[in-house]
Amino acid sequence: MPRPAVLVVDPEASRRRELSRGLTSLGYEVIPAVDELQGRRFAAELATAVVVAPLGFMAPGAEPGGASAAGEGSSPDGAGGAAGEAPAAGTSGANGRRTLLLLGEREEQGQDLPEEVSYLATGGLAPGELVRRVHVLLLGREVGVEADSQLESLVGDLALLPFLELLRALQRAEVSGRLVHAAGEVTLIGGQVVAAVAGAARGLKAFCRLSHLDSGPVRVVPAAADDELALGRGGGEREILEDMKTLIIRALEDRVHDAPDPRATVRLEIGAGFFEHSFTARQKEVLAAIPAAGTVGRLVDGLPATDGEVLRALAELAAMGVAVVEEPEAAVRVVTDSTSDLPADLARAHGLHVVPLLVIFGDRIFHDGIDLGAREFYERLEAGPVSPRTNPPPRGDFLKVWRESAARQDIFSIHLSEKLSQTVVNARAVAEEARPALAAMRPATVGRPLGIEVADSDSISLGLGLQALFAARMARRGLELEAIRGHIAAMRGRMHVLFVVDTLDYLARGGRIGKARALLGKVLGVKPILGVADGEVVAVDRVRGGRAAHPRLIELFARRVDPQRPVVAAVGHSKAPIWADRLRALLEERFVTAELLVTEIGPVVGTHAGPGTVGAALFQPTAEELPLISPLGQIE
């Protein structure tokens, strides 16, 4: 695919030559400029998509932290203004959106730059490494995924750019390197997949498993050169021979909807009719593996066939009556709502049911996370002109979930703050009205009356999400309803939520701004730091420029918890994976993180926070609480 044109402005001749030669060898059209004056003239006259220049290339009098790196004379097409002015960053020229990368010696020199301007500290970087870093930025532009702050890798989120779409973009850009997710990684050479690993699975099996991911941060680590890469983590020969089109078809065919929980037990049922069945080769393979596997997860991991092939054969055997799959069931069913912003696969893995709130665009009603995901939502939000509204779930949605569980399980239903939504109020009302009918559904053989607890989290987003996740883990560990209720109540006041919004307009528009209203109409370029206290949004602090916001969040968190003791943290962002990645790195650097989640903020919270929001929920457990809330399998 065509590479973008690059304007390289550098008075240092040797570095200018190295950059020009290196980028040209990678297929980019490079226009070198010997000084800033010539660079400004070229930027104004030429439709270069990317400008690499020294720090002084900012327009004279430009406001650090403002919206543009150009003066008022910029031309309407964004190609630049009069000679003597820097090109506008983030504006559109003949070749599309313009990217401005400024080079300085030290990291702190870029702190006050506008967020849309990239910055790289070059002190100590060898020429070849500088070329590689600039190449990462250029690849991000081609692929549609932003480079991290050090220009070492590309950072995205599968909720915004699905796995297979991202792979197709990497193929078009002929990227060599690794695509890394918490669940595994894929290795590419020249845009073609050559290896994959996901847990114990490798090759095609691992690729198909990873292709089913629908959320979570993802990192693309480009290779230094398109040579013989070490294939995957283990090295060795090429594991995947299929071309991209064939791989994508295999992945789509392999998907299994409503797959059983990996922890579900599986056993053979050998009755009188067992030997009357005629089994396929795949079914025989699965039958032979069931006794040693014991669970669906071990069965799937232990066979060379893809997950979909194994699960379909298992379903066929269960339909014949020769295999029995029994889903794990805790004594307590935990329910929350979609403002918890938990990744769907994480909720499913914990048996956590999420009731969706409603998002309304004009006369269209969507269910948060069901028929409206993060990607489509942010596209609609930014396209306008209709502003979305949100509503609590219909009362019948709570009743439907509770009816599914009442016969066998108690119910712990935890929701966003009553001061932010009527969701928990509606849930309480349904619980009171329906309690007698739900209790009547429980047979006497269960041995205990139905328990229903509806809890107000006094929080929202991942502050709610962590509480729901902790409750689900306690339920899976066998705690009863009263114990879960007591533990969550004790934790609630120690759940710290801080976040930075790009603008307060969305919170004000939706009426959720609470005590932060005092910050409205403040100085341009100042980023408000907000928090959740006593169930409502409050102003905590403000900083000048978005780059200063994340270190300040860390300082504020460090005042609230002991950095030397383990914490559980969750980072959420609305269409800002780069900022989420930066906040994640700062949290890991400052705190002892027993667990750290990163996720995309969903449509309901995104309606009120707006694009560009990033924040975190932080909880410091006691020594007694930590084993109860740690990931399943980590303590047991």
C-alpha positions in Angstrom: 0.0 0.0 0.0 1.2 3.6 -0.6 3.3 5.0 2.2 2.6 8.6 3.5 5.0 11.4 2.5 7.3 12.6 5.3 8.8 16.0 5.8 12.0 15.7 7.9 13.2 19.0 9.3 16.6 18.8 11.0 19.5 21.3 11.0 21.8 18.4 12.1 23.0 17.0 8.8 24.0 13.5 9.9 20.8 12.8 11.7 18.7 14.3 8.8 20.5 12.0 6.4 20.1 8.9 8.6 16.4 9.6 9.0 15.9 10.2 5.3 17.8 7.2 4.2 16.2 4.9 6.8 12.6 6.0 6.0 13.2 5.9 2.2 14.5 2.3 2.5 11.2 1.4 4.2 9.2 2.8 1.3 8.4 6.3 2.4 8.7 9.4 0.3 11.0 11.7 2.3 11.4 15.5 1.8 14.4 16.8 3.8 14.6 20.4 5.0 17.8 21.8 6.3 16.4 24.3 8.8 13.1 25.4 10.4 12.5 28.2 7.9 12.8 25.9 4.9 10.7 23.3 6.8 7.9 25.8 7.4 7.9 26.7 3.7 7.8 23.1 2.6 5.0 22.3 5.1 2.9 25.2 3.7 3.5 24.3 0.1 3.6 20.4 0.1 0.8 18.0 1.1 3.1 16.0 3.4 1.1 13.7 5.7 3.8 13.6 8.5 6.2 16.2 9.7 9.2 15.2 11.8 10.9 18.3 13.3 12.8 19.8 16.2 10.9 21.0 19.3 11.3 24.7 18.1 9.1 23.9 15.1 6.0 24.9 17.2 4.4 28.0 15.8 5.6 31.3 17.4 3.2 32.2 20.1 1.4 28.9 20.0 -0.4 28.1 23.3 1.1 24.9 24.9 -1.8 22.7 25.7 -4.0 24.5 23.2 -5.9 22.9 20.3 -3.4 23.5 17.5 0.2 23.8 16.8 -0.4 26.5 14.2 -1.2 30.2 14.2 -4.4 31.8 12.9 -3.0 31.9 9.4 -3.3 28.2 8.7 -4.9 27.4 5.4 -8.4 25.8 5.3 -7.1 22.5 4.0 -4.6 22.2 6.9 -1.5 22.1 4.7 0.0 24.9 6.6 -0.2 28.7 6.8 2.2 31.3 5.6 5.9 30.7 5.6 7.2 31.1 9.1 4.3 29.2 10.7 4.3 25.6 11.8 1.8 23.2 10.2 -1.3 22.4 12.2 -1.2 19.1 13.9 -4.3 16.9 13.5 -5.7 18.8 10.6 -6.5 17.3 7.2 -4.4 17.9 4.1 -4.4 16.4 0.6 -3.0 13.1 2.0 -5.4 12.9 5.0 -4.8 13.8 8.6 -1.5 15.4 9.3 0.8 14.0 12.0 3.4 16.2 13.8 6.3 14.6 15.6 8.6 16.9 17.5 12.1 15.8 18.7 13.8 17.0 21.8 16.6 15.9 24.0 14.8 15.2 27.3 11.4 13.7 28.2 10.3 16.6 30.3 10.6 19.0 27.4 7.5 17.6 25.8 5.2 17.9 28.9 3.4 21.1 27.9 2.8 20.2 24.2 -0.7 19.8 23.0 -2.0 16.2 23.2 -2.4 15.8 19.5 1.3 16.5 18.9 3.7 13.5 19.3 7.0 14.0 21.1 10.1 11.9 21.3 13.1 12.4 23.5 16.1 11.5 21.3 18.9 11.9 23.9 21.0 8.7 23.8 19.1 7.1 20.8 21.3 5.7 18.1 20.4 6.7 14.5 19.0 3.3 13.7 16.8 3.3 16.8 15.5 6.8 15.9 14.5 5.5 12.5 12.7 2.5 14.1 10.8 4.8 16.5 9.6 7.1 13.7 8.7 4.1 11.7 6.4 2.9 14.5 4.6 6.3 14.4 4.2 6.0 10.7 2.9 2.4 10.9 0.3 3.6 13.5 -1.0 6.1 11.0 -1.3 3.5 8.3 -2.9 0.9 10.5 -5.2 3.2 12.4 -3.7 2.4 15.8 -1.8 5.0 17.8 1.8 4.7 18.9 2.6 4.7 22.6 4.4 7.6 24.2 7.9 6.2 23.6 7.1 5.2 20.0 8.1 1.6 20.7 4.8 -0.1 19.9 1.2 0.5 18.8 -1.6 0.4 21.4 -5.2 -0.2 20.6 -8.3 -1.9 22.1 -10.3 -4.7 20.5 -13.5 -3.1 21.5 -12.7 -0.3 19.0 -10.8 -2.3 16.4 -11.7 -6.0 16.3 -9.0 -8.6 16.1 -9.5 -9.7 12.5 -9.9 -6.1 11.2 -6.6 -5.2 12.9 -4.9 -8.2 11.3 -6.2 -7.1 7.9 -4.8 -3.6 8.5 -1.4 -5.1 9.5 -1.4 -7.2 6.3 -2.1 -4.1 4.1 0.8 -2.3 5.8 3.0 -5.4 5.4 3.9 -5.2 9.1 6.5 -7.6 10.6 6.3 -8.1 14.4 4.0 -9.3 17.1 0.4 -8.6 18.0 0.1 -9.1 21.8 -3.0 -9.5 24.0 -3.2 -10.7 27.5 -4.6 -14.0 26.2 -1.7 -14.7 23.7 0.1 -13.3 20.7 0.4 -13.6 16.9 3.6 -13.3 14.9 3.6 -11.7 11.5 6.2 -11.4 8.7 5.5 -9.0 5.9 1.8 -8.8 7.0 1.3 -12.6 7.0 0.6 -14.6 10.1 3.3 -17.2 10.7 2.8 -18.2 14.3 0.4 -17.9 17.2 0.3 -18.9 20.9 -2.7 -18.8 23.4 -2.1 -20.5 26.7 -1.1 -24.1 25.9 -2.3 -23.8 22.3 -0.1 -23.0 19.3 -0.5 -22.5 15.6 -3.9 -22.5 14.0 -5.7 -23.6 17.2 -4.2 -20.6 19.0 -5.0 -18.2 16.1 -8.7 -19.3 16.1 -8.9 -18.9 19.9 -7.5 -15.4 19.8 -9.7 -14.4 16.9 -12.8 -14.8 19.2 -11.6 -12.0 21.5 -13.8 -9.0 21.5 -12.3 -6.7 24.0 -9.1 -5.8 25.9 -6.0 -3.8 25.2 -3.8 -5.0 22.4 -0.2 -4.1 21.5 1.6 -4.3 18.1 5.3 -4.6 18.5 7.0 -4.0 15.1 10.2 -5.9 14.4 13.4 -4.0 13.9 13.7 -5.5 10.4 11.8 -7.8 8.1 14.3 -10.7 8.5 14.1 -14.1 10.1 12.0 -13.4 13.2 11.9 -15.8 16.1 8.5 -17.3 15.6 6.4 -16.6 18.7 7.7 -17.0 22.2 9.3 -20.4 21.6 11.1 -19.9 18.3 11.3 -22.6 15.6 9.8 -23.2 12.2 6.8 -21.5 10.8 3.7 -22.8 12.5 0.9 -21.4 10.3 1.1 -21.8 6.5 -2.4 -20.6 5.5 -2.8 -17.1 3.9 -4.7 -14.4 5.7 -8.0 -15.0 3.8 -8.0 -18.7 4.6 -7.1 -18.0 8.3 -10.0 -15.5 8.6 -12.5 -18.0 7.1 -11.2 -20.7 9.4 -11.6 -18.4 12.4 -15.1 -17.4 11.6 -16.1 -21.0 11.0 -14.6 -22.0 14.3 -16.6 -19.7 16.5 -19.0 -21.4 18.8 -21.8 -19.4 20.5 -23.0 -20.3 24.0 -20.0 -22.5 24.6 -20.0 -24.2 28.1 -18.0 -22.7 30.9 -14.4 -24.1 30.7 -14.8 -25.1 34.4 -17.8 -27.2 33.6 -17.3 -30.9 34.4 -17.6 -33.4 31.6 -18.0 -37.2 31.9 -19.0 -40.2 29.9 -22.5 -41.8 30.2 -22.0 -45.4 29.0 -25.4 -47.0 28.9 -26.9 -49.9 27.0 -27.2 -47.9 23.8 -23.6 -46.5 23.8 -22.3 -49.2 21.4 -25.2 -48.7 19.0 -23.9 -45.3 18.0 -21.6 -44.7 15.0 -19.0 -42.1 15.9 -17.0 -39.8 13.6 -13.2 -39.7 14.0 -13.4 -36.4 15.8 -16.1 -37.7 18.2 -13.9 -40.7 19.0 -11.0 -38.4 19.7 -13.1 -36.4 22.2 -14.6 -39.6 23.8 -11.1 -40.9 24.4 -10.0 -37.7 26.1 -13.0 -37.1 28.3 -12.1 -39.4 31.3 -8.6 -37.8 31.8 -9.8 -34.2 31.1 -12.6 -34.0 33.6 -13.5 -30.4 32.7 -14.3 -28.7 29.4 -11.3 -26.4 29.6 -8.8 -29.2 30.0 -10.6 -31.2 27.3 -10.3 -28.3 24.8 -6.7 -27.6 25.8 -5.6 -31.2 25.6 -6.6 -31.9 22.0 -4.9 -30.7 18.9 -8.2 -29.8 17.1 -9.4 -26.2 17.3 -11.6 -25.2 20.2 -14.7 -25.0 17.9 -14.1 -28.5 16.5 -13.8 -30.0 20.0 -16.8 -28.1 21.4 -19.0 -29.1 18.4 -18.1 -32.7 18.8 -18.8 -32.5 22.5 -22.2 -31.0 21.9 -23.0 -33.8 19.5 -22.0 -36.4 22.0 -24.1 -34.7 24.7 -27.1 -34.8 22.3 -26.5 -38.5 21.8 -26.6 -39.0 25.6 -23.1 -40.4 25.8 -21.4 -37.4 27.3 -22.7 -35.2 30.2 -21.6 -31.6 30.7 -22.5 -30.0 34.1 -22.1 -26.3 34.5 -20.6 -25.0 37.8 -23.1 -23.3 39.9 -22.5 -21.2 43.0 -25.0 -20.8 45.8 -25.2 -17.1 45.0 -25.9 -15.5 41.6 -24.2 -12.1 41.2 -25.9 -9.5 39.0 -24.8 -6.1 38.0 -25.6 -3.5 35.3 -23.7 -2.4 32.2 -22.2 0.7 33.7 -19.8 -1.7 35.5 -17.8 -1.6 32.3 -16.4 -5.1 32.9 -15.1 -6.9 29.8 -17.8 -9.4 28.6 -15.5 -12.4 28.6 -14.4 -11.6 32.2 -18.1 -11.4 33.3 -18.9 -14.6 31.6 -16.0 -16.4 33.2 -17.3 -15.5 36.6 -20.9 -16.3 36.0 -21.7 -12.6 36.4 -24.9 -11.5 34.7 -24.9 -7.9 33.4 -28.3 -6.2 32.9 -28.0 -3.6 30.1 -29.1 0.0 30.5 -30.6 1.7 27.5 -28.9 4.2 25.1 -31.3 6.3 23.0 -30.3 8.1 19.8 -33.3 10.0 18.6 -36.1 7.4 18.1 -33.7 4.4 18.2 -33.3 2.4 21.5 -30.1 0.3 22.1 -29.2 -2.1 24.9 -25.7 -1.1 26.2 -23.2 -3.8 25.2 -25.8 -6.0 23.5 -26.8 -4.3 20.3 -24.6 -1.3 20.7 -20.8 -1.8 21.4 -18.2 0.8 22.1 -17.0 1.2 18.5 -20.4 1.9 17.0 -21.4 4.1 19.9 -18.4 6.4 19.6 -18.9 6.7 15.9 -22.5 7.7 16.4 -21.6 10.1 19.2 -19.0 12.0 17.2 -21.0 11.9 14.0 -24.0 13.7 15.6 -26.1 15.7 15.3 -28.4 13.8 17.8 -27.0 13.6 21.4 -27.7 10.3 23.1 -29.8 9.8 26.2 -29.7 7.0 28.7 -32.4 5.2 30.7 -32.3 2.5 33.5 -33.1 -1.1 32.5 -36.9 -1.9 32.3 -38.0 -3.6 35.5 -38.8 -6.7 33.6 -35.1 -7.2 32.7 -34.2 -7.6 36.4 -37.1 -10.0 36.9 -36.1 -12.2 34.0 -32.6 -12.7 35.3 -33.8 -13.4 38.8 -36.3 -15.9 37.7 -33.6 -17.9 36.0 -31.8 -18.2 39.3 -34.4 -18.2 42.1 -35.1 -21.9 42.1 -31.5 -22.8 43.0 -29.5 -19.7 43.8 -29.7 -16.7 46.1 -29.3 -13.3 44.4 -26.8 -10.5 45.0 -27.6 -7.6 42.7 -25.2 -4.6 42.8 -25.7 -1.4 40.7 -24.4 2.1 40.1 -25.0 4.9 42.6 -28.6 6.0 43.2 -27.4 9.6 43.0 -26.5 9.0 39.3 -29.3 6.7 38.1 -32.6 5.2 39.1 -31.3 1.7 38.2 -30.8 0.5 41.8 -34.1 2.1 42.9 -36.0 0.1 40.2 -34.1 -3.1 41.2 -35.1 -2.7 44.8 -38.8 -2.1 43.8 -38.8 -5.3 41.6 -37.2 -7.3 44.5 -39.9 -6.3 46.9 -42.8 -6.8 44.5 -41.5 -10.1 43.2 -40.0 -11.6 46.3 -43.0 -13.8 47.2 -43.4 -15.2 43.7 -39.7 -15.8 43.3 -39.5 -17.5 46.7 -42.3 -19.8 45.6 -40.2 -21.1 42.8 -37.7 -22.6 45.1 -38.3 -26.3 45.9 -38.0 -27.5 49.5 -35.1 -29.8 48.6 -32.8 -26.8 48.3 -32.9 -26.6 52.1 -32.8 -22.8 52.5 -35.2 -20.0 51.7 -34.5 -17.6 48.9 -32.3 -14.6 49.7 -32.3 -11.4 47.5 -29.9 -8.5 48.3 -30.0 -5.4 46.1 -26.9 -3.2 46.8 -26.0 0.4 45.9 -22.3 0.5 45.0 -22.0 4.2 45.7 -19.9 4.2 42.5 -20.0 3.8 38.8 -17.9 2.3 36.0 -15.0 0.2 37.3 -15.7 1.3 40.8 -18.9 -0.7 40.5 -17.2 -3.3 38.3 -14.6 -4.2 40.8 -17.2 -4.6 43.5 -19.3 -6.9 41.3 -16.2 -8.9 40.3 -15.2 -9.3 43.9 -18.7 -10.5 44.8 -18.7 -13.0 41.9 -15.3 -14.4 43.0 -16.5 -14.8 46.6 -19.6 -16.6 45.3 -17.5 -19.0 43.2 -15.4 -19.7 46.4 -18.5 -20.8 48.2 -19.4 -17.8 50.3 -23.0 -17.4 51.2 -25.2 -14.3 50.5 -24.9 -12.7 54.0 -21.1 -13.1 53.9 -20.8 -11.5 50.5 -23.1 -8.7 51.5 -20.9 -7.9 54.5 -17.6 -8.0 52.7 -18.8 -5.8 49.9 -20.2 -3.3 52.4 -16.9 -3.2 54.2 -15.0 -2.6 51.0 -17.2 0.0 49.5 -15.8 3.0 51.3 -12.2 2.0 50.3 -13.0 2.0 46.5 -11.2 5.0 45.0 -12.2 6.3 41.6 -10.4 9.1 39.8 -10.7 10.1 36.2 -9.8 12.9 33.7 -12.3 14.0 31.0 -11.4 15.8 27.8 -14.4 18.2 28.4 -17.0 18.6 31.0 -19.7 19.3 28.4 -20.9 15.7 28.3 -21.3 15.4 32.1 -23.1 18.8 32.2 -25.4 17.8 29.2 -26.5 14.6 30.9 -27.0 16.2 34.4 -24.4 13.9 36.0 -21.8 16.6 36.8 -22.8 16.8 40.5 -20.4 18.9 42.6 -17.9 19.3 39.7 -20.2 21.9 38.2 -17.9 24.6 39.6 -15.3 23.7 37.1 -17.5 24.6 34.1 -16.3 27.4 31.9 -12.7 27.4 33.3 -9.5 28.2 31.4 -9.0 26.5 28.0 -6.4 23.8 28.2 -7.0 23.0 31.8 -8.0 19.3 32.4 -10.3 18.6 35.3 -9.6 15.6 37.5 -12.8 14.2 38.9 -13.7 11.5 41.3 -16.6 9.7 42.9 -17.4 10.4 46.5 -20.6 9.5 48.4 -22.0 8.2 45.1 -21.7 11.4 43.0 -19.1 13.0 40.8 -16.9 15.6 42.5 -14.1 17.9 41.5 -10.8 16.8 42.9 -8.1 18.8 41.1 -7.2 20.3 37.7 -4.0 20.4 35.7 -2.8 22.3 32.7 -2.6 20.0 29.7 -3.6 16.4 29.4 0.0 15.1 29.6 0.2 16.3 33.2 -3.0 14.7 34.3 -1.9 11.1 34.6 1.1 11.7 36.9 -1.2 13.8 39.0 -3.8 10.9 39.2 -1.0 8.7 40.5 0.0 11.3 43.2 -3.7 11.6 44.3 -4.1 7.8 44.5 -0.8 7.5 46.5 -2.4 9.8 49.1 -5.3 7.5 49.5 -3.6 4.1 49.7 -0.2 2.7 50.8 1.9 2.3 47.7 3.9 -0.5 49.4 0.9 -2.8 49.9 -0.9 -4.7 47.2 -3.7 -3.0 45.3 -6.3 -4.2 42.7 -6.6 -1.6 40.0 -8.8 -1.2 36.9 -8.1 1.4 34.1 -11.0 2.5 31.9 -10.9 4.7 28.9 -13.3 6.1 26.2 -11.6 5.8 22.8 -8.2 6.6 24.4 -6.2 3.4 24.5 -2.9 5.3 24.5 -3.8 7.3 27.6 -5.0 4.1 29.3 -1.7 2.4 28.5 0.2 5.3 29.9 -1.9 5.3 33.1 -1.5 1.6 33.4 2.3 1.9 33.2 2.4 4.6 35.8 0.2 2.5 38.2 2.5 -0.5 37.8 5.5 1.7 38.4 4.2 3.3 41.6 2.1 0.6 43.2 2.3 -3.1 44.0 -0.4 -4.3 41.7 -1.9 -7.7 42.7 -4.2 -7.4 39.6 -4.6 -4.7 37.0 -7.4 -4.6 34.4 -7.7 -2.3 31.4 -10.9 -1.9 29.5 -13.0 0.3 27.2 -15.7 2.4 28.8 -19.1 1.4 27.5 -21.8 3.4 25.8 -23.8 4.5 28.9 -20.8 5.8 30.8 -19.3 7.1 27.6 -22.5 9.2 27.0 -21.9 11.2 30.1 -18.0 11.2 30.2 -17.4 11.7 26.5 -14.5 10.5 24.2 -11.0 11.0 25.6 -11.9 10.1 29.2 -9.4 8.0 31.1 -9.4 7.0 34.8 -8.9 4.2 37.3 -10.5 2.5 40.2 -8.1 1.5 43.0 -8.8 -0.8 45.9 -6.4 -1.9 48.7 -7.6 -5.1 50.3 -6.7 -6.3 53.8 -4.6 -9.5 54.2 -7.9 -11.3 55.0 -9.7 -9.9 51.9 -7.0 -10.6 49.3 -7.6 -14.4 49.1 -11.3 -13.8 48.7 -11.1 -11.4 45.7 -8.0 -12.7 43.8 -8.5 -14.3 40.4 -10.1 -17.7 40.5 -7.4 -20.4 40.4 -4.7 -18.1 41.7 -5.2 -18.9 45.4 -6.9 -22.3 45.3 
